[in-house]
Amino acid sequence: MSDLLADSYLIVGLGNPGSEYHGTRHNFGFIAVDFLLEKIDSAGPFTFIKELQSEIVVGKLADKPVCLLKPWTFMNRSGVAVQALLERQKNINPHQIIVIHDDLDLDLGRVKLKQGGGSGGHNGLKSLVEEIGSTDFLRLRLGIGGESRVNTNDTVSFVLNRFTASELQVVDDVKRRIHFGLIKFFDSGLMAAMNQLNCRVVSEKVCKE
């Protein structure tokens, strides 16, 4: 991996490696960055870098240098992989890190962009905060809760199950919104991107809080 530019953004998708976790709700972060790979100008696909314990690709999104990263340390140790890259790339600060992750507290179809805050009980975020020593990174929270979650009391099984066929239609909408939201962020800043992203995805394409 070539050295990142000082103005590069590190976009981290949280999830678990392995075919048994592919397409699960808990891997929404992986799903999102896989989609972003299709939208960036890059030299190729994700490459696994052993010393960084991650799959990584470097490219440009809306002319902004970006690095997409998928930790292979499993969700509860996500911060280990991110910190390994930060130790190698000294010019990346927490304000240039965008973490994309699933969120049980939001209905499926909801997206929330925010900067800073706690882990909210999410073990991947908890690991990040512990390893990089900061809460100042940006978070893209992707809802996976709602009606499907109400129908089960087993949270672990719920997050580790794959999206249903009907849910995948919403997932596709969310992926597209993330792409355009990041372009808005790079072009117009955080508040403009929050105004665009932090609303509900519904069939009528109307934002509701």
Helices and strands as residue ranges (DSSP letters): E 9-13, G 19-21, G 25-27, H 28-37, E 41-42, E 47-49, G 50-52, E 54-61, E 64-71, G 75-77, H 78-88, G 94-96, E 97-107, E 111-115, H 123-132, E 138-145, H 147-150, H 155-160, H 165-188, H 190-197
